[in-house]
Amino acid sequence: MTDATPPRSTLLALGKAQVDAMFARRICFTAIDDSEFLPLLECVLTAFESHGLDSTGADKLWDHAYPVYDRACREADPDYGFEENRDLMRSYLCGRRRLDEKKARG
């Protein structure tokens, strides 16, 4: 980490705040679909890894994002559980966190 890189705790706090803000703002724009919104969220969170946050820290950001998405999904349809909603979220991603369809099917 260089002197110009913010501390890990700052990056985590900023990342979590961005996740919360993006989901809160999304409520105002219902026209944006998960297939558009979640890759955008992925770009934002991936940027933290590119700019100094280690993989453990990035995992913490995703561990924050999954329950936020789960809550949004349960508001729309409470019949689905956390794992199903997390897998749905991951199915829309483009990078390394994308759900592997072969593993998902068993």
C-alpha positions, 0 to 999 in steps of 0.5 A: 500500500502506498502513502496515497492509498487510503487505509483499508477501513476507509475503503471498506466504509466507503464501499459499504456506503456506496452499496447502500446508496446505490440500492437506496437510489435504485428505489427511485429508478424502478426502470433499471433492471437487475441485469443492468444494475448488478453489473454496475454495482459489480464495476463499483465494487471491483474498482476497490480491488483495483485501487488498494483493497485486498481480496479479503476486504473485497469479500467483506464488501460483497458480504455486505452487498448480498444481504442488501440485495436479499432484503430488496428481493424479499420485499418483492417476493418473500418466498425466496431465501438468502441463498437463492437471492444471493445466487440470483444476484451472482447470476447477473455478474460478469466477473469472477463472482458470477455464479457458475451454472454447472456448480449451481445445478449440482 
